[in-house]
Amino acid sequence: MQRRRMLWIAGALAVSPILAAAETYGVPLAVRTLADPEVRVQRQGSAFSIDAVLHAPVPLATAWEVLTDFEQMPRYQTNLSRSEVLERSPQRLLVRQQGVARFGPFSSAFDSVREMQLAPPRSIRARQVSGKVLRQMTSLMTLEPEEGGTRLSYHADMEPETSLPPLIGPALVQHETAEQFAAIVREMVRRQGQRAAAK
């Protein structure tokens, strides 16, 4: 039971287009000390809502590239073993992701399929269409250029198949969301650094 409680969080976060457990890939130390994302988690019965805002110090085009490059995600997401686009059109993707969720001593495999509605380069709307971790999940990511980079705003509503303890659930969701947001920004910075070095 406890393992399933941990699993739904990891499955929810791992397959989201903005959340990842990335490595630093040689990014300078300054990148690792980027401002922490603002994350708020609210619980309503067995369901959760997540709101997060963060600044990515990269151009809008780079941020969009990373958020929609689903097929490359296993390269820098340590909990993903497979990420593939099952269907593709200019404004819609069907994405399947598989991997292993790990929370301390707990681990379990997950497999999820989501529909991604794209409005390049400003928004990504996701909806789970199959999977055993969540009963339902929808999310919206918006991107806005701002001074020095791109502002990322994220909202998600999700309901796990198995309820989490009242005190543990929101804390775990908030912690994992903040860590994975920071990781995806590191990947954005890494790619932008490669572009700058190639010029």
C-alpha positions as CSV (number, residue, x, y, z in Angstrom):
1,M,0.0,0.0,0.0
2,Q,2.8,2.5,0.9
3,R,4.6,1.7,-2.3
4,R,1.5,2.5,-4.4
5,R,1.1,5.7,-2.5
6,M,4.6,6.8,-3.5
7,L,4.2,5.4,-7.0
8,W,1.4,7.6,-8.2
9,I,3.4,10.8,-7.4
10,A,6.4,9.7,-9.4
11,G,4.3,8.6,-12.3
12,A,2.4,11.8,-12.3
13,L,5.6,13.9,-12.3
14,A,7.8,11.8,-14.4
15,V,5.6,11.9,-17.5
16,S,4.7,15.5,-17.3
17,P,6.4,17.5,-20.0
18,I,8.0,19.9,-17.6
19,L,9.1,17.7,-14.8
20,A,12.3,15.5,-14.8
21,A,15.0,14.0,-12.7
22,A,17.9,15.3,-14.8
23,E,21.6,15.2,-14.3
24,T,23.6,18.4,-14.4
25,Y,25.7,17.2,-17.4
26,G,28.6,19.5,-16.6
27,V,26.6,22.6,-16.1
28,P,28.6,25.2,-14.1
29,L,28.0,25.5,-10.4
30,A,26.1,28.7,-10.9
31,V,23.4,26.9,-12.8
32,R,22.8,24.5,-9.9
33,T,22.0,27.5,-7.6
34,L,19.2,28.9,-9.8
35,A,16.3,30.4,-7.9
36,D,14.0,27.8,-6.5
37,P,10.6,27.4,-8.3
38,E,7.5,28.6,-6.5
39,V,5.3,25.6,-5.9
40,R,2.0,25.4,-4.2
41,V,0.1,22.2,-3.6
42,Q,-3.5,22.0,-2.5
43,R,-5.5,18.9,-1.5
44,Q,-9.2,18.5,-2.0
45,G,-10.3,15.1,-0.8
46,S,-8.3,12.5,-2.7
47,A,-7.4,15.0,-5.5
48,F,-4.4,17.4,-5.7
49,S,-3.8,20.6,-7.6
50,I,-0.4,22.0,-8.3
51,D,0.6,25.5,-9.2
52,A,4.2,26.4,-10.0
53,V,6.0,29.4,-11.4
54,L,9.7,29.6,-12.3
55,H,12.2,31.5,-14.4
56,A,14.3,29.8,-17.0
57,P,17.3,31.9,-18.0
58,V,17.0,30.9,-21.7
59,P,15.2,32.2,-24.7
60,L,11.6,31.1,-25.3
61,A,12.7,28.9,-28.3
62,T,15.1,26.9,-26.1
63,A,12.5,26.4,-23.3
64,W,9.9,25.2,-25.8
65,E,12.4,22.8,-27.5
66,V,13.2,21.1,-24.2
67,L,9.6,20.9,-23.0
68,T,8.4,19.2,-26.2
69,D,11.4,17.0,-27.0
70,F,9.8,13.9,-25.5
71,E,11.8,11.4,-27.3
72,Q,15.1,12.6,-25.8
73,M,13.8,12.8,-22.3
74,P,15.3,9.4,-21.2
75,R,18.7,10.7,-21.9
76,Y,18.5,13.1,-19.0
77,Q,15.6,11.8,-16.9
78,T,17.0,9.1,-14.7
79,N,13.6,7.5,-13.9
80,L,12.5,7.2,-17.6
81,S,13.5,4.1,-19.6
82,R,11.4,4.9,-22.7
83,S,9.6,7.9,-24.1
84,E,8.0,7.8,-27.5
85,V,5.6,9.8,-29.6
86,L,2.9,7.4,-30.7
87,E,1.0,10.0,-32.9
88,R,2.2,13.3,-34.1
89,S,0.6,16.3,-35.8
90,P,1.6,20.0,-35.7
91,Q,-0.6,20.7,-32.6
92,R,-1.2,17.3,-31.1
93,L,1.0,14.5,-29.8
94,L,0.2,11.2,-28.1
95,V,3.1,10.3,-25.9
96,R,3.9,7.1,-24.0
97,Q,6.4,7.0,-21.3
98,Q,7.7,4.1,-19.2
99,G,10.1,3.9,-16.3
100,V,10.7,3.1,-12.7
101,A,9.4,5.4,-9.9
102,R,11.8,5.6,-6.9
103,F,11.1,7.2,-3.5
104,G,13.7,6.1,-1.0
105,P,13.4,2.3,-0.5
106,F,10.2,2.2,-2.7
107,S,10.2,1.5,-6.4
108,S,7.8,0.3,-9.0
109,A,7.4,0.4,-12.8
110,F,5.0,2.9,-14.4
111,D,3.5,3.2,-17.9
112,S,1.4,6.1,-19.0
113,V,0.0,7.6,-22.2
114,R,-0.9,11.3,-22.5
115,E,-2.4,13.5,-25.1
116,M,-0.5,16.8,-25.6
117,Q,-2.2,19.7,-27.2
118,L,0.4,22.2,-28.4
119,A,0.1,25.9,-29.1
120,P,3.7,26.7,-30.2
121,P,5.5,28.2,-28.5
122,R,3.3,29.4,-25.7
123,S,1.4,26.5,-24.1
124,I,1.2,22.7,-23.6
125,R,-2.0,21.1,-22.4
126,A,-1.8,17.5,-21.3
127,R,-4.4,14.9,-20.5
128,Q,-3.9,11.3,-19.4
129,V,-5.6,8.8,-21.7
130,S,-4.3,5.6,-20.1
131,G,-2.3,4.5,-17.1
132,K,-2.6,2.8,-13.8
133,V,-1.1,5.4,-11.5
134,L,-3.7,8.1,-11.7
135,R,-7.4,8.0,-11.9
136,Q,-7.3,11.3,-13.8
137,M,-4.8,14.0,-14.6
138,T,-4.8,17.3,-16.6
139,S,-2.2,20.0,-16.8
140,L,-1.4,23.2,-18.5
141,M,2.1,24.8,-19.0
142,T,2.4,28.3,-20.4
143,L,5.5,30.1,-21.5
144,E,6.1,33.9,-21.6
145,P,9.2,35.7,-22.5
146,E,10.5,38.0,-19.7
147,E,13.6,39.9,-19.0
148,G,16.6,37.6,-18.9
149,G,14.7,34.5,-20.1
150,T,11.3,32.7,-20.0
151,R,8.6,32.5,-17.4
152,L,7.1,29.1,-17.0
153,S,3.7,28.7,-15.3
154,Y,2.2,25.3,-14.6
155,H,-1.1,24.1,-13.2
156,A,-2.1,20.5,-12.8
157,D,-5.1,18.7,-11.4
158,M,-4.7,15.0,-10.5
159,E,-6.3,12.3,-8.6
160,P,-4.4,9.1,-7.6
161,E,-5.9,5.7,-7.6
162,T,-4.8,5.3,-3.9
163,S,-5.1,8.1,-1.4
164,L,-2.1,9.5,0.4
165,P,-2.0,10.3,4.1
166,P,-3.2,13.9,4.7
167,L,0.1,15.2,6.0
168,I,2.5,13.3,3.8
169,G,0.8,13.7,0.4
170,P,1.1,17.5,-0.2
171,A,4.6,17.6,1.2
172,L,5.8,14.9,-1.1
173,V,4.2,16.4,-4.1
174,Q,5.6,19.8,-3.4
175,H,9.1,18.5,-2.8
176,E,9.2,16.4,-5.9
177,T,7.7,19.1,-8.1
178,A,10.2,21.7,-7.0
179,E,13.2,19.3,-7.5
180,Q,12.0,18.2,-11.0
181,F,11.3,21.8,-12.1
182,A,14.8,22.8,-11.1
183,A,16.2,19.8,-13.1
184,I,14.4,20.6,-16.3
185,V,15.6,24.2,-16.1
186,R,19.2,22.8,-15.8
187,E,18.6,20.9,-19.1
188,M,17.4,24.1,-20.8
189,V,20.5,25.9,-19.6
190,R,22.7,23.0,-20.8
191,R,21.3,23.2,-24.3
192,Q,21.5,26.9,-24.5
193,G,25.2,26.7,-23.4
194,Q,25.8,24.2,-26.2
195,R,24.3,26.6,-28.7
196,A,26.4,29.5,-27.4
197,A,29.6,27.4,-27.6
198,A,28.9,26.3,-31.1
199,K,28.7,29.9,-32.4
